[in-house]
Amino acid sequence: MKTAARVQLVICGLGGQGAVFLSRVLAGAAIEEGNDVLTSETHGMAQRGGAVESHLKFGDFQGSVVRPGHADVALVLDESRLAAAQRFLRAGGICFVNAKRNDDGDTLLCDAFGIAKEIGNPRATNLVLLGFAAAARPDLVPAREACLAALERLSPPTVHDPNAAAFERGCALAQA
């Protein structure tokens, strides 16, 4: 299923969590679905653990940076970055957070790190969260098939299968 005509998405995480790779997968998946895509990144990747933000826009947009109060979707790889992500969300926007607590209205929580550790691939926390978001809101996040196609193109052969498995676990969680 193709995402909505115009979607603004923000990824907030910390250096070393795969936020930049996740933005590449999302951009590739949106292109796979036939969307125009703009991306922008602001990050402290020179320091592991520094703040990382990726902005993506799918559809007919002029600039790549998502302004505060305009994001339809936020993906939060570390709970410490939740406030940063929430300032980008528009009223009615949805936030997917890697956390262990219960869902809270427009914030959907997924213990992506716990699941990634459980399947022996803790570095794939980002892909578990993406799978969860893609299955929960295919109207706003590129669909499962498009994400898997982008993963196949972007993952080195040695990690493609574990990456796809992590993504699929996230999808299954959202459908449970």
C-alpha positions in Angstrom: 0.0 0.0 0.0 1.3 3.4 -0.9 1.8 6.0 1.9 -0.4 9.1 2.0 0.3 11.7 -0.6 2.2 14.0 1.8 3.9 12.7 4.9 6.5 14.4 7.2 8.5 12.1 9.4 11.2 12.6 12.0 13.6 10.0 13.5 15.2 10.9 16.8 17.9 8.8 18.4 21.5 8.7 19.6 24.6 8.1 17.6 25.3 4.4 17.0 21.6 3.4 17.0 21.2 3.3 13.3 19.0 6.4 12.8 20.8 7.3 9.6 20.5 3.8 8.2 16.8 3.8 9.2 16.3 7.1 7.3 17.9 5.5 4.2 15.6 2.5 4.5 12.6 4.7 4.8 13.6 6.9 1.9 14.2 3.8 -0.2 10.9 2.3 0.7 9.0 5.5 0.0 10.7 5.7 -3.4 9.8 2.0 -4.0 6.2 3.1 -3.5 6.5 5.8 -6.1 6.8 8.8 -3.7 9.0 11.8 -4.1 11.4 11.9 -1.1 13.4 14.6 0.6 15.7 13.9 3.5 17.9 15.9 5.9 19.9 14.9 8.9 21.2 16.9 11.9 23.4 14.9 14.2 26.2 14.6 16.7 27.5 11.4 15.1 31.1 12.5 15.6 30.5 11.5 19.2 28.9 8.1 19.8 25.7 8.8 21.8 25.3 12.3 20.4 21.8 13.4 19.4 20.7 12.4 15.9 17.7 13.6 14.0 16.7 12.6 10.5 13.9 14.4 8.7 12.0 12.8 5.8 9.3 14.1 3.6 7.3 12.0 1.2 5.3 13.7 -1.5 5.4 17.2 -3.1 7.5 19.4 -0.8 10.0 22.1 -1.4 12.3 21.9 1.7 13.7 18.9 3.5 13.6 20.0 7.1 10.4 19.3 9.1 9.4 22.3 11.1 8.3 21.9 14.7 4.6 21.1 14.9 4.4 19.6 11.4 5.5 16.0 11.6 2.9 13.3 10.9 5.1 10.6 12.4 8.1 10.4 14.8 10.2 7.3 15.3 12.1 7.5 18.6 15.0 5.1 19.0 15.9 6.1 22.6 13.3 7.3 25.2 15.7 10.1 26.2 14.9 11.7 22.7 11.1 11.6 23.2 10.7 15.3 24.0 12.8 16.3 21.0 10.5 14.2 18.8 7.3 15.4 20.3 8.1 19.0 19.5 8.1 18.1 15.8 4.7 16.4 15.9 1.6 18.1 14.6 -1.7 17.8 16.5 -2.9 14.3 15.8 0.6 13.1 14.8 1.8 9.7 16.0 4.9 8.8 17.8 6.5 5.3 17.9 8.9 4.9 20.8 11.4 2.2 21.7 10.3 1.8 25.4 8.9 -0.8 27.7 5.9 1.1 29.1 2.3 0.9 28.0 0.8 2.8 25.0 -0.2 6.4 25.7 -2.7 8.0 23.2 -0.7 9.3 20.3 2.5 7.6 21.5 2.8 3.9 20.6 5.5 2.1 22.6 7.4 -1.0 21.5 10.2 -2.7 23.4 12.2 -2.8 20.2 15.5 -3.2 22.0 14.2 -6.1 24.1 12.9 -7.8 21.0 16.1 -7.2 19.1 18.1 -8.7 22.0 15.7 -11.7 22.2 16.4 -12.6 18.5 20.2 -12.1 19.0 20.4 -8.9 17.0 20.5 -5.9 19.4 21.8 -3.6 16.7 18.6 -4.1 14.8 16.5 -2.2 17.3 15.8 0.5 14.6 14.4 -2.2 12.3 12.1 -3.7 14.9 10.7 -0.2 15.5 10.3 0.4 11.8 8.5 -2.9 11.4 6.2 -2.0 14.2 5.4 1.4 12.7 5.0 0.0 9.1 2.5 -2.6 10.3 0.6 -0.2 12.6 0.3 2.7 10.2 0.9 1.7 6.6 -1.0 4.9 5.6 1.9 7.0 7.0 4.9 4.7 6.9 6.0 2.8 3.8 4.4 -0.7 3.7 6.1 -3.9 4.7 6.9 -5.0 1.1 8.5 -1.7 0.2 10.6 -1.7 3.5 11.7 -5.2 2.8 12.7 -4.3 -0.7 14.7 -1.3 0.5 16.4 -3.5 3.2 17.4 -6.0 0.6 19.1 -3.2 -1.5 20.7 -1.4 1.4 21.8 -4.2 3.8 25.1 -5.9 3.2 24.5 -9.6 2.3 25.9 -10.9 5.6 23.2 -9.0 7.6 20.3 -8.9 5.2 18.5 -12.0 6.7 18.9 -10.9 10.4 17.8 -7.3 9.4 14.7 -8.6 7.6 13.9 -10.9 10.6 14.1 -8.0 13.0 11.8 -5.9 10.8 9.3 -8.8 10.5 9.3 -9.3 14.3 8.3 -5.6 14.7 5.5 -6.1 12.1 4.2 -9.2 14.0 4.2 -7.2 17.3 2.0 -4.5 15.8 -0.4 -7.1 14.4 -0.7 -9.0 17.7 
